[in-house]
Each structure stands twice: as structure tokens, then as C-alpha cells.
Amino acid sequence: MRLATYNVEWFTTLFDRENRLEPNGEWSARHNVTRAEQAEALGVVFRAMDADAIMIIEAPDASGKRQTVPALEDFAAHFGLRTRAAVMGFMNDTQQEIALLYDPEALTAKHAPRSGTADVPRFDGTFEIDLDIDATRDSVTFSKPPLELEVTTNAGFTFQMIGAHLKSKAPHGARNPAHAMKLAIANRRKQLAQAVWLRARIDRHLNEKTPLVVLGDLNDGPGLDEFEGLFGRSSVEIVMDGPAGALFDPHASRALTTRLGPVPTTARFWIKPEKRYLQALLDYIMITPDLRQRGAAWRIWHPLDDPACWADVELREALVMASDHFPVTMDLDI
């Protein structure tokens, strides 16, 4: 079984209001890339991955202009993908949904949100936490509620899957550098609160001995920026480890133990003022210990770091064209 997570930058702009893929010569939301070029590149990438299930981060919007599931299923039909069924959870208002595209011949997947408690509400609710140690509880919500799924393979193995896209730290609307810093710190507090909320749900699964896969874009990584020194831990560290035990992702583990030297990366962004690319580790597939024992093997489909991706010229160019993130896959014997 191959599972994947893939953040497709502004996937929603490739579809019309009837949820049909619209691969024409107009510009996509990616810089200097047309809709046709991005769509064709995505088709190449999805076929090459040949995953049984892909957690799509920034899936097509479901806010009224179009619908996520029909759009993804039309995309799959257009390129003849075996991952032809889609499922999503709670809708959000960011135009970037979280959805799973999967092969119905290999598995079934259904939205299965856990009921909330007073301390740990459902992901479409409100989480109360003291963000700044002032003895006052703050109310936190997910801009993109995580997608909780119950998955059963055709071999009869059942496990839980949580797809997540934690809030960005970008200080949008800043009036000056001081205001930008204030907004960035506030956004970081909210992001860490979301990580604590997600971790509380993970602890519940671990306590119940439930096989679990947590995957997606955490918009954070160990040592990624100066805020880690201010708050002590990254979102990744919070999500990976907690009272009930640890999850495992080899790329995150390597980054956490490497103070100097290269670490894996899953995203590549153009920094216009500096005229260079910034690479970062943002996308993860974390699993419980029982799943790790089932021959788990990870791969980042980075066109510049993975020799097989580099050697395949069509795939190499498609990975760069399709998104500013690269897919992460994991193979499991389930």
C-alpha cells in the first residue's frame, strides 16, 4: 500500500464552476505557469507516484464556486488515474480544502471525525488554551480543520488517518516591521495551539492502540525560523511527541537530530528580494510504532535530490511545474 501527501499550490484555479478541469492557456495561480501546463504536470506526477491514496493539501475549493469531491474525481478521470474516488471533511473558507483521492479497488475511506470533549473539541469547534501564560484562556479555531478518516484496505486492515494543514505564520496586513513581528508572533502562538490540539487527538488514538497515520503540511519544521527560540518547540515536535508516546517520520527525526549539515526538504519557494530559492521541510507522514513495523519506507519526490526523479526528465520538469511542494510517499505492508 502506498500513501502520499501532496500540497498542490492553488489546485482550485484549474477548475471551472462546473467542477471540470479547465486546462487552457490562461495563467494559473503559479507564477508564469498556464493552467494547461500545471494540469499536465500534475497528471505526470500523479501517474508516476502511483499511490493508493493521496492526501491533497490545498485541494479545490468547496465554498460555493465549486465542489471539492467532483472536481478531484473529474481530474482523476481526465488523466485516467486509478485513484478515482475522493472524500473530504469539514469545509473551510480559505479556498484550500483537505481531501483524500484514493483507489476504491484498494481501500475504502470515510470521514470519521472524533466526538469532542470539554478539553479537546471536535476539529470544527473551538479550542480553549492559554497562549501567552497570562492566566486567561484564548479561543483557537482551525482555519483548515484536519480531515479525520477511517480507512480499510482490501486486505481487511483498518487504520485511522488525519490530514492536516496548520496555519501559516505569514504576517499578512502588517503596517510596518514592528507590526509584522507582532502579527507573526500571534500567528505562531495560534499555530502552536493548533499543534497542541492535534496532538491531544493523537494521544487519544495512541491510548486506544489505534493504528494512525498523520500526514500533511505542518508549515513548520525544527530549526526553521527564529520563533522556535522564542517558544521552545516547533509544531512538528509537538505533533510528533506527547504523553501517550511518539509518532515517527524519518525526515523529521533526521532534522531534529542534525544541528549542522543538510536535512531533507519538501518545498521550494522563490524569495524575490534575495533572488534565490528557499527550501524547507514542511510536509510529513507520521505513523504509530505498530505501523512502522510493517515495512514502512518513505520517499520525498524532490526533483533535485531524488536520483530517480532527476533521471526522468519529464517527471523532473513536471514536479517543478506542478507545485511549490513535492510529494511525500510511504509504502506499507497493510
C-alpha positions in Angstrom: 0.0 0.0 0.0 1.4 3.4 -1.0 0.1 6.5 0.9 1.1 10.0 -0.1 0.7 13.6 0.9 0.9 16.4 -1.7 0.4 20.1 -1.3 -0.8 21.3 -4.8 -0.4 25.0 -4.9 -3.7 26.7 -5.8 -5.2 23.5 -7.3 -8.6 25.2 -7.2 -7.8 27.6 -10.0 -7.5 24.8 -12.5 -11.3 24.1 -12.4 -14.4 25.9 -13.7 -17.6 26.4 -11.8 -19.0 23.1 -13.0 -16.1 21.3 -11.3 -14.4 20.4 -14.5 -10.7 20.6 -15.1 -10.0 23.6 -17.4 -6.5 23.1 -18.9 -6.3 26.1 -21.1 -3.7 28.7 -22.0 -4.8 31.2 -19.3 -2.4 31.8 -16.4 -2.7 29.6 -13.3 -2.1 31.0 -9.8 1.5 29.7 -10.1 4.0 32.3 -11.5 4.5 32.1 -15.2 2.6 28.8 -15.5 -0.5 28.3 -17.5 -3.5 26.2 -16.4 -2.7 23.6 -19.1 1.0 23.4 -18.1 0.2 22.9 -14.4 -2.6 20.4 -15.0 -0.5 18.3 -17.4 2.4 18.4 -14.9 0.1 17.2 -12.1 -1.1 14.4 -14.3 2.5 13.3 -14.9 3.3 13.5 -11.1 0.2 11.6 -10.0 0.7 8.8 -12.5 4.4 8.5 -11.5 3.6 8.3 -7.8 1.0 5.5 -8.5 -0.2 5.9 -4.9 -3.2 4.1 -3.5 -4.3 7.2 -1.6 -3.1 10.8 -1.7 -3.9 13.3 1.0 -4.2 16.5 -1.1 -3.4 19.7 0.7 -4.9 22.8 -1.0 -7.5 20.7 -2.7 -10.1 22.5 -4.9 -12.3 24.9 -3.0 -15.8 23.9 -1.7 -17.1 27.4 -0.7 -19.7 27.7 -3.3 -17.9 28.4 -6.6 -17.2 24.6 -7.0 -17.2 21.4 -5.1 -14.1 19.5 -4.0 -15.0 15.9 -4.5 -16.5 16.2 -8.0 -13.5 18.4 -9.1 -11.0 15.8 -7.9 -12.9 13.0 -9.4 -13.0 14.9 -12.7 -9.2 15.4 -12.5 -8.7 11.7 -12.0 -11.0 10.8 -14.9 -9.2 13.3 -17.2 -5.8 11.6 -16.6 -7.1 8.1 -16.2 -5.9 7.7 -12.6 -6.8 4.7 -10.6 -7.3 7.0 -7.6 -10.7 8.0 -8.9 -12.7 8.4 -5.6 -12.4 11.4 -3.3 -13.5 12.2 0.2 -13.3 15.4 2.3 -14.3 16.5 5.8 -15.2 19.9 7.2 -15.3 22.7 4.6 -13.3 25.8 5.3 -13.3 29.3 3.8 -9.7 29.6 2.6 -10.3 28.1 -0.9 -7.8 25.4 0.1 -9.5 22.2 1.3 -8.0 19.0 2.6 -9.2 15.9 0.8 -8.2 12.3 0.0 -8.1 11.0 -3.5 -7.9 7.2 -3.4 -8.3 3.9 -5.4 -11.6 2.3 -4.4 -10.3 -1.0 -5.6 -7.5 -0.9 -3.0 -9.3 0.7 0.0 -12.3 2.5 1.4 -12.2 5.8 3.3 -14.9 7.6 5.2 -14.9 10.9 7.1 -14.9 9.9 10.8 -14.5 12.9 13.0 -13.9 12.1 16.6 -16.5 13.5 19.1 -15.2 16.3 21.2 -14.8 16.7 24.9 -14.7 19.8 27.0 -10.9 19.9 26.8 -10.4 18.5 23.3 -13.3 19.6 21.0 -14.0 18.3 17.5 -11.8 19.9 14.9 -14.6 22.1 13.6 -15.1 23.5 17.1 -13.2 25.9 19.4 -10.2 25.0 21.5 -9.5 26.9 24.7 -5.9 27.3 25.7 -3.7 29.9 27.5 -1.5 31.0 24.6 0.6 33.6 26.4 0.7 32.4 30.1 -1.5 35.3 31.3 -4.0 33.1 33.2 -6.6 33.9 30.5 -7.7 31.2 28.1 -7.7 32.1 24.4 -10.1 30.7 21.9 -8.5 29.0 18.9 -10.1 27.6 15.7 -8.6 25.8 12.7 -8.7 27.8 9.5 -8.4 24.4 7.9 -9.9 21.7 10.2 -7.9 18.5 9.9 -9.5 15.6 8.0 -10.1 12.5 10.1 -10.7 9.3 8.1 -11.3 5.7 8.9 -9.6 3.7 6.2 -9.9 -0.1 5.4 -7.7 -1.8 2.9 -9.0 -4.5 0.6 -7.0 -7.0 2.8 -9.2 -6.0 5.7 -6.7 -3.9 7.7 -8.3 -0.8 9.3 -6.5 2.3 10.5 -7.1 6.0 11.1 -5.7 8.8 9.0 -5.5 12.5 9.9 -4.7 15.0 7.1 -3.5 18.4 8.5 -2.6 21.8 7.2 -1.6 24.0 10.1 -1.9 27.8 9.8 0.8 29.8 8.1 2.9 32.2 10.1 2.9 34.9 7.4 2.1 38.4 8.9 -0.4 39.5 6.3 -1.6 43.1 6.6 1.4 44.3 8.5 1.7 48.1 8.6 5.4 48.2 9.5 8.2 45.9 10.6 7.2 46.1 14.3 3.6 45.3 13.5 4.8 42.5 11.2 6.7 41.0 14.2 3.6 41.3 16.5 1.4 39.6 13.9 3.9 36.9 13.3 4.3 36.1 17.0 0.5 36.0 17.4 0.1 33.7 14.4 2.8 31.4 15.7 1.0 31.1 19.0 -2.1 30.1 17.2 -0.2 27.6 15.1 1.3 26.0 18.2 -2.1 25.9 19.8 -3.4 24.0 16.8 -0.5 21.6 17.1 -1.3 21.0 20.8 -5.0 20.4 19.8 -3.9 17.9 17.1 -1.5 16.2 19.5 -4.4 15.7 22.0 -6.3 13.8 19.4 -3.2 11.8 18.5 -2.8 10.9 22.2 -6.4 9.6 22.3 -5.7 7.2 19.3 -2.4 6.0 20.9 -4.2 5.3 24.2 -6.7 3.3 22.3 -4.0 1.4 20.5 -5.3 2.6 17.1 -3.0 2.4 14.1 -2.7 6.0 12.9 -1.2 8.0 10.1 -0.9 11.8 10.4 0.1 13.5 7.2 0.1 16.8 5.5 1.7 20.2 5.6 2.6 21.5 9.1 4.0 24.7 7.8 6.8 24.3 10.3 9.9 22.3 11.0 12.7 22.0 13.6 15.1 25.0 13.3 13.1 26.6 10.5 12.9 30.1 12.0 13.7 32.4 15.0 10.3 31.8 16.6 11.4 28.3 17.8 13.9 30.0 20.2 11.1 32.2 21.5 8.6 29.3 22.0 10.9 26.5 22.7 9.4 23.8 20.4 8.3 23.6 16.8 4.8 22.4 15.8 6.4 19.3 14.4 7.9 18.4 17.7 4.6 18.9 19.5 2.7 16.8 17.0 5.4 14.0 16.9 5.7 13.5 20.7 3.3 13.6 23.6 2.1 12.0 26.8 0.9 8.8 25.1 4.1 8.2 23.1 5.8 9.3 19.8 5.0 9.1 16.2 7.7 8.6 13.6 8.8 10.3 10.4 12.4 9.7 9.3 12.8 13.1 7.7 11.6 15.0 10.8 13.7 12.8 13.1 16.8 13.5 11.0 16.1 17.2 11.1 15.6 17.2 14.8 19.0 15.5 15.4 21.0 17.5 12.8 22.2 20.8 14.2 24.5 21.4 11.2 24.5 19.9 7.8 21.9 19.1 5.2 18.4 17.9 6.0 15.6 16.7 3.7 13.3 19.3 2.1 9.8 19.0 0.6 9.2 22.6 -0.6 10.9 25.2 -2.7 10.0 28.9 -2.7 11.3 31.8 -4.7 12.5 34.6 -2.4 12.1 37.6 -4.7 14.1 40.3 -2.7 17.0 37.8 -2.3 16.7 36.4 -5.9 17.1 32.8 -4.7 15.1 29.8 -3.7 14.4 28.8 -0.1 14.0 25.1 0.6 12.2 23.8 3.6 10.9 20.6 5.3 7.2 21.2 5.7 5.4 18.0 4.6 5.3 14.9 6.7 3.9 11.4 7.0 4.0 10.4 10.7 3.0 6.9 11.9 2.4 5.0 15.1 5.0 2.3 16.1 2.8 -0.6 15.1 2.7 0.7 11.5 6.4 1.4 11.4 6.9 -2.4 11.9 5.0 -3.1 8.7 8.0 -2.4 6.4 7.4 1.4 6.3 9.5 3.1 3.6 9.4 6.9 2.9 10.3 8.9 -0.1 10.4 12.6 -0.9 9.8 13.1 -4.7 12.3 16.0 -4.8 13.4 16.5 -8.5 16.9 17.8 -7.4 17.5 15.4 -4.5 16.0 12.1 -5.6 18.2 10.4 -8.3 15.3 8.6 -10.0 13.3 11.9 -10.2 16.3 13.7 -11.6 16.9 11.0 -14.2 13.4 11.1 -15.5 13.4 14.4 -17.4 9.6 14.5 -17.9 8.9 13.8 -14.2 11.7 16.3 -13.1 10.2 19.1 -15.1 6.6 18.2 -14.0 7.5 18.2 -10.3 8.9 21.8 -10.7 5.9 22.9 -12.8 3.1 21.4 -10.7 3.6 23.0 -7.3 6.0 24.6 -4.9 5.8 21.5 -2.7 6.9 18.0 -3.7 5.0 14.8 -2.8 6.0 12.6 0.1 5.1 8.9 -0.1 5.2 6.0 2.3 4.9 2.3 1.4 3.4 -0.1 4.0 2.6 -3.8 4.1 -1.1 -3.5 5.0 
